[in-house]
Structures are given as C-alpha cells and as structure tokens.
Amino acid sequence: MNETAGGDGAFCELVAIMETLRSPGGCPWDSEQSWKTLRPYLVEEAYELIDAIDGDDVLGVLEECGDVLLQVVFIAQIAKEKGLFTIEDVARHIGEKLVRRHPHVFGELTVENSAEVSRNWEKIKAGERKASKRNTSVLAGVPQGLPAALRAFQIQERAAKVGFDWPEGDPEPVLEKVREEAEELLVAFRDGKTGEIEEELGDLLFAVVNFGRHLGFNAEMVLQKANDKFVRRFMRMEQAVAQEGGSWKSYSLEALEELWQRAKQHVG
C-alpha cells in the first residue's frame, strides 16, 4: 500500500511540475508548445521506448516510460488550460474503457482463450463506435500516422477479423499474390508509366506485408531487423575502408561488393 501511495504522490508531483513549467514565469519553451508541436516528440519517445525494450535495457525502459508519460501529462496540461479535459479525465476514461472491454474479468462473460478475447474486444469497440456515432467501419481507428508497414498490417488484421482474408494455414496463395504484384510492377516499369509504377509498387509492398502476416510476422518488426542488419554490415564496410586508408570514390562497385561479402562473414 505504501508503494502505491508513493507512486500516486510521484505522479501528482509530475503533474504539478508540468503545471509550473506552463505557468507564467515558468519555462518559455514549455509555454509555447501545443498538441501539434508535441507530436514529433511523442513519436520519438515512443520509438526510443521500443528500442529500450528490444535491447532488454531495464533502466532504459524505466527512463523512456517516463519520457512517454511526460508527453501524455504535457498534452493533458494543455487541454486543462483550454478547459477541455484534465489528466484525471484521461485516467478515468481509460479505466472505464478497460473495465468495459474486459467483461470476462469484471463481468459475467466467459471466454476460453485469448483469441476469443480478441474477437469480443473488436465487437465491443464496434459497439462503442456505433453508440458514439463515429465512423463504424471495421478499419476505423487504424491511425493514418502509423508507419506504412505497420498500418498495412493492422488494416489486414482488422479485415481478417470479419473473414476478408486468405485461408489460414496455407500461405502459398498469398505468396502467389506477391508474385502477381511483382509481375504487374515489372510490366508497368517496362511501359515507363510512372503513375502505374508507383501504384504497383505500393500493391507489391502491401502484398508482402500480408504474406509476412500469414507466416506470423509483423512486417514492421521484420523490416526494422533488416535495417539493423544492413547498418551493422555497412559500418563494418566503413571500418574496412578506413583501415585500408582509401576513400569510397576509389572503390569500384565490384570492390565494394567484395567488402560487403566480407562484412557479411563477420557481422550477423
């Protein structure tokens, strides 16, 4: 109980600090911020938290959780000043939502597994959208600001939950769709039609995300791992170039490929 009370005290102190920073005589930079100016920081802090989680960095996760929480408190403080809502409203709203969406925990509903929980969750969300007279589409709520691969994954997941999907357990037809889109991209490229090339490239990427989903992989995470692998190997190439005392311009494409193959042998 003492630990919980202490946590509440620390949170209240954080809220008070933010209020002071935004008040007259506080910090000029903090006072100038708005929801829109905070947007890039919110995204940045979220990704830094993800990096800490991926690196199993416990202290990093602790610190980055604080940075993400700060952004939420900051946004709520601006809303309070405008008379829109408070941080208490935020906490109350999410608490009520959690209770409402977990009737198998806080109500009488019985579920057998997490898949059934997920299906019921979507039904409840759809009911909430209908009751609030917001967009009732199955795809409503997938943020446009998500990274494209992650947004594609979530769109496909939502569509799959109402049955619009390839058959489960057989990814071959999905892979065939990838091949089909690749062929259409090749045709557009050979025809030199820029608009069609862009469209077919998008279709191909969307199909690849879908294929990965049917294999049990989130394309956003897979691509991040591929990015990290390329960075590690490229940095190994940079070390080799520095050790040989040359410059990038002095290397032919064949020589660079040789450096790349050597880097692959040493770096996973």
ZIVENLIN-V749627 format. One record per backbone hydrogen bond with DSSP energy under -0.5 kcal/mol. NH is the residue of the N-H (numbers start at 1). CO is the residue of the C=O. E is the energy in kcal/mol with one decimal. If there is no record, write none. Layout:
NH_CO_E + NH_CO_E
This chain:
5_1_-2.5 + 6_2_-2.6 + 7_3_-2.2 + 8_4_-2.3 + 9_5_-2.2 + 10_6_-2.4 + 11_7_-2.3 + 12_8_-2.6 + 13_9_-2.1 + 14_10_-2.1 + 15_11_-2.3 + 16_12_-2.2 + 17_13_-2.5 + 18_14_-2.3 + 19_15_-2.1 + 20_16_-2.2 + 21_17_-2.4 + 22_18_-1.7 + 23_19_-0.8 + 23_20_-0.7 + 26_23_-2.4 + 27_21_-1.5 + 28_26_-0.5 + 31_27_-2.3 + 32_28_-1.2 + 32_29_-0.6 + 33_29_-0.7 + 33_30_-0.9 + 38_34_-1.6 + 39_35_-0.8 + 39_36_-0.5 + 42_38_-2.3 + 43_39_-2.1 + 44_40_-2.5 + 45_41_-2.9 + 46_42_-1.9 + 47_43_-2.1 + 48_44_-2.1 + 49_45_-2.0 + 50_46_-2.0 + 51_47_-2.4 + 52_48_-1.9 + 53_49_-2.4 + 54_50_-2.9 + 55_51_-1.8 + 56_53_-1.7 + 57_52_-2.5 + 58_56_-1.1 + 61_57_-2.9 + 62_58_-2.3 + 63_59_-2.5 + 64_60_-3.0 + 65_61_-2.4 + 66_62_-1.5 + 67_63_-1.8 + 68_64_-2.3 + 69_65_-2.6 + 70_66_-2.3 + 71_67_-1.4 + 72_68_-1.6 + 73_69_-2.6 + 74_70_-2.8 + 75_71_-2.5 + 76_72_-2.4 + 77_73_-2.3 + 78_74_-2.0 + 79_75_-2.0 + 80_76_-2.3 + 81_77_-2.1 + 82_78_-1.2 + 83_80_-1.3 + 84_79_-2.9 + 90_86_-1.7 + 91_87_-2.3 + 92_88_-2.6 + 93_89_-2.7 + 94_90_-2.2 + 95_91_-2.0 + 96_92_-2.6 + 97_93_-2.1 + 98_94_-2.3 + 99_95_-2.0 + 100_96_-2.5 + 101_97_-2.4 + 102_99_-0.9 + 105_102_-1.9 + 106_102_-2.8 + 107_103_-1.2 + 109_103_-0.8 + 117_113_-1.6 + 118_114_-2.5 + 119_115_-2.1 + 120_116_-2.3 + 121_117_-2.4 + 122_118_-1.9 + 123_119_-1.8 + 124_120_-2.4 + 125_121_-2.4 + 126_122_-2.4 + 127_123_-2.1 + 128_124_-2.2 + 129_125_-2.4 + 130_126_-2.1 + 131_127_-2.5 + 132_128_-2.0 + 133_130_-1.0 + 134_129_-2.2 + 140_137_-1.5 + 142_139_-1.6 + 143_141_-0.9 + 146_143_-1.1 + 151_147_-2.6 + 152_148_-2.5 + 153_149_-2.0 + 154_150_-2.3 + 155_151_-2.6 + 156_152_-2.4 + 157_153_-2.3 + 158_154_-2.4 + 159_155_-2.4 + 160_156_-2.3 + 161_157_-1.4 + 162_159_-1.1 + 163_160_-1.8 + 164_159_-2.0 + 165_163_-1.5 + 170_167_-0.9 + 173_170_-0.5 + 175_171_-2.4 + 176_172_-2.4 + 177_173_-1.5 + 178_174_-1.6 + 179_175_-2.2 + 180_176_-2.4 + 181_177_-2.5 + 182_178_-2.2 + 183_179_-2.2 + 184_180_-2.1 + 185_181_-2.1 + 186_182_-2.1 + 187_183_-2.3 + 188_184_-2.2 + 189_185_-2.4 + 190_186_-2.5 + 191_187_-1.9 + 192_188_-0.8 + 192_189_-0.7 + 193_188_-1.7 + 194_192_-1.0 + 197_193_-2.6 + 198_194_-2.3 + 199_195_-2.0 + 200_196_-3.0 + 201_197_-2.4 + 202_198_-2.0 + 203_199_-2.2 + 204_200_-2.3 + 205_201_-2.3 + 206_202_-2.4 + 207_203_-2.2 + 208_204_-2.3 + 209_205_-2.2 + 210_206_-1.9 + 211_207_-2.4 + 212_208_-2.5 + 213_209_-2.1 + 214_210_-2.0 + 215_211_-1.0 + 215_212_-0.5 + 216_213_-1.2 + 217_212_-3.1 + 219_217_-0.7 + 221_218_-0.6 + 222_218_-2.3 + 223_219_-2.9 + 224_220_-1.9 + 225_221_-2.1 + 226_222_-2.0 + 227_223_-2.7 + 228_224_-2.5 + 229_225_-2.3 + 230_226_-2.3 + 231_227_-2.5 + 232_228_-2.4 + 233_229_-2.2 + 234_230_-2.9 + 235_231_-2.5 + 236_232_-1.5 + 237_233_-1.8 + 238_234_-2.3 + 239_235_-2.0 + 240_236_-1.9 + 241_237_-2.6 + 242_238_-2.4 + 243_239_-2.5 + 244_240_-2.0 + 245_242_-0.9 + 246_241_-1.5 + 250_247_-1.4 + 251_248_-1.5 + 256_252_-2.4 + 257_253_-2.0 + 258_254_-1.8 + 259_255_-2.1 + 260_256_-2.4 + 261_257_-2.4 + 262_258_-2.1 + 263_259_-2.3 + 264_260_-2.3 + 265_261_-1.3 + 266_262_-1.1 + 266_263_-0.5 + 267_263_-2.5
